[in-house]
């Protein structure tokens, strides 16, 4: 039986005062009618917060007033240890509360502290969101008095935290280590150890090496994609980073390092040279150009330019025979992620999947088919029957070799 609102307030208040805390989501504490306590109070706090934002001049409805009264009673009886009242603290109030808690702990609040502001907002989540919005903390010595006065309140708070040394227990510290020194430290470590740093390895200023390196890769890709106009400082940083990577490649050729990209003309020349010497094989899992980019993707992107150098496209019957030959050798139907291709470089597994999809659609729509399409459907049916026999029966290797289904092979061979 569903409890009415007043009964829920009584049950919630009794439970909180008995246990000395509010129920959490993980605990999954429920009312006697099965409703989750945590989500019940979360929703009502949200409803009241929205009401106060949209129509602040109106008095709260009676139900909301009863809810707020319950929250205040719990706060009073718990001596303020349990905070439930709906508030909407501003930036100044949150900064004041955050600094007060940091001074009390002697460090920045961490996620495991699970601390909240008076309005229920998590302190650590708020800090990280503001940190992304306002960016890096500037170096105080680089700022004029006017610059300091114009800084956002959150940035001023971070500078105060840094001055009072509340970042000392953190792995990352905002200290003025130049980009040039960072690339030098990273390269020195790599040359000494002949490998990338582990995730916990840090620079002399506490910044994690691997995280910094990966961030630079993402940043450079983003700038290229957006075709941003870069400042002189950023261009110099990119040059320093590129030189560092070139030096790393001299020590050890690592797949994770960005290599100098080949131009389209260089790729075309390389492609023609390899295919003329019959050294070109797309059936290799990761066939790449010397710069690490995929040959298969490049071929797919320039079909007209490479058409004359690639073998002529196979007919459906020729593809069926090639697929059957390989499937018989494997003893089963090819896996959907199998990378192997036909002699015209078309992938085998996706081809069969596409053909099966087409057949299902034609059956569903009861569409009329031409005599040519009827022949193709018959050939696909023969292949399907042969694959079914191959998979469902445990055949020996000799039986598989002798399994040249006369109907499949003779009928298709005669049509070629």
C-alpha positions, -999 to +999 in steps of 0.1 A: +000+000+000+014+034-010+022+058+019+009+093+018+033+122+018+031+129+056+038+093+064+069+094+042+082+124+060+077+107+093+095+075+082+124+094+066+129+116+096+129+086+120+154+067+099+178+096+095+178+105+132+181+069+142+212+063+120+227+097+122+230+102+085+210+105+053+205+073+031+228+071+001+221+057-033+243+026-028+225+016+004+191+014-014+171+021+018+133+020+010+101+032+027+076+006+038+058+009+005+090+001-015+099+036-027+137+044-025+144+070+002+175+086-015+157+092-048+126+105-030+144+132-012+167+139-042+136+146-064+119+168-039+150+189-033+152+193-071+115+202-074+118+229-047+151+242-062+133+246-096+103+262-080+125+288-062+144+296-095+113+300-117+088+318-093+108+331-063+081+356-055+055+329-048+052+312-014+061+275-014+031+251-017+021+234+016+037+200+006+070+218-001+067+237+032+063+204+051+093+190+034+115+220+042+103+219+078+114+183+080+148+192+066+153+220+092+142+198+121+167+171+111+195+198+108+187+212+142+185+178+159+218+167+143+236+199+153+241+208+117+259+175+108+232+165+083+225+192+058+193+189+038+178+224+035+174+237-001+199+265-007+215+279-038+250+291-028+267+316-051+303+315-062+315+337-033+298+315-007+312+283-023+347+297-024+345+307+012+332+272+022+359+255+001+388+276+016+374+269+051+374+232+044+409+232+028+424+250+058+407+226+081+421+196+062+455+212+054+451+202+017+425+203-011+394+182-005+396+149-024+369+127-039+372+101-011+364+129+015+329+131-001+324+167+011+295+189+000+286+226+002+256+237+023+234+234-008+243+198-014+267+203-043+298+181-042+329+201-036+353+181-057+329+180-087+324+217-084+362+223-083+368+202-114+340+218-134+353+253-125+389+242-133+379+232-168+360+265-173+387+289-160+418+269-172+453+270-159+464+291-129+487+320-141+521+326-126+517+355-101+550+371-110+539+374-147+508+395-137+504+432-132+483+446-104+455+453-130+456+417-142+453+404-106+423+426-100+406+413-132+411+376-124+379+355-118+372+347-081+379+310-087+413+317-101+421+339-072+411+311-049+435+287-067+463+311-064+456+315-027+455+277-023+489+275-041+504+303-019+492+285+013+507+252-001+475+232-001+487+215-033+517+199-017+501+165-011+488+163-047+507+146-076+501+176-098+514+210-088+509+242-108+546+253-110+563+273-138+581+245-157+586+256-193+575+235-223+611+233-234+622+218-201+593+194-201+603+180-236+639+178-225+630+158-193+607+135-212+634+128-239+661+123-212+639+097-195+632+079-228+668+078-239+678+064-206+651+037-203+644+030-240+606+029-232+576+051-226+572+062-189+546+044-168+514+062-159+527+072-124+560+086-136+561+124-131+582+154-142+602+173-116+572+196-111+548+167-103+529+166-137+525+130-149+546+124-180+524+100-199+493+121-193+511+152-205+523+134-237+489+120-246+473+154-239+497+170-264+488+144-291+451+150-286+456+188-287+477+187-319+451+165-336+423+188-325+442+219-338+448+202-372+412+192-375+398+226-367+426+243-388+431+268-360+454+299-364+481+293-338+501+318-318+538+321-321+542+305-287+520+275-296+539+270-329+572+269-310+557+243-286+546+221-315+581+224-330+597+214-297+573+185-294+580+173-330+618+175-324+614+154-293+594+127-312+620+126-340+647+120-314+626+093-298+623+076-332+661+075-335+663+056-303+634+032-309+607+029-335+575+029-315+540+025-330+526+051-306+549+079-320+535+102-347+556+098-378+560+125-405+530+121-428+536+112-464+520+134-491+494+120-515+520+119-543+545+100-522+518+075-512+508+070-549+544+064-559+549+039-530+516+022-539+525+018-576+560+006-568+547-021-544+519-033-566+541-036-597+565-058-577+535-079-563+545-068-528+511-053-521+488-074-500+457-059-483+450-093-466+476-085-440+459-073-409+477-040-406+492-032-440+505+004-436+525+030-454+559+039-439+543+068-420+519+044-402+487+052-420+465+024-434+469+015-470+434-001-472+418+032-460+438+052-484+428+029-513+391+032-503+394+070-503+409+072-538+391+046-558+394+064-592+431+070-589+440+035-580+414+017-602+438+011-631+463-006-608+439-029-589+426-062-603+392-061-621+362-066-598+351-102-595+316-113-605+293-127-578+300-163-590+338-158-588+334-144-553+313-173-542+340-198-554+368-179-538+348-176-505+340-213-506+376-223-512+388-204-482+358-215-460+364-252-468+401-248-459+391-232-426+363-257-420+337-230-412+321-198-423+344-168-419+341-147-388+325-113-392+357-095-383+379-117-405+403-092-424+409-114-454+399-102-489+390-115-524+416-112-551+401-078-561+407-067-525+370-066-514+366-079-478+351-114-478+331-114-445+313-081-450+305-091-486+286-122-475+268-103-447+256-077-472+244-103-497+225-121-469+209-088-459+198-081-495+182-115-498+162-110-465+149-076-477+138-090-511+120-119-494+103-095-469+092-071-497+081-099-520+098-079-548+099-093-584+134-102-595+150-105-629+163-138-644+198-126-637+191-119-601+173-153-598+205-170-609+225-150-583+200-160-556+203-196-566+241-195-564+240-178-530+216-206-518+241-232-530+268-215-510+246-213-479+238-250-482+274-259-485+285-238-456+257-253-434+269-288-443+305-277-435+297-263-401+271-288-388+290-320-396+323-328-379+343-337-410+378-349-411+405-330-431+403-356-459+365-353-461+368-315-462+393-317-490+370-341-510+340-319-503+340-303-537+302-301-539+296-310-575+264-289-577+281-258-563+314-261-582+300-274-616+271-250-619+291-220-609+322-230-630+300-235-660+286-199-657+321-183-657 
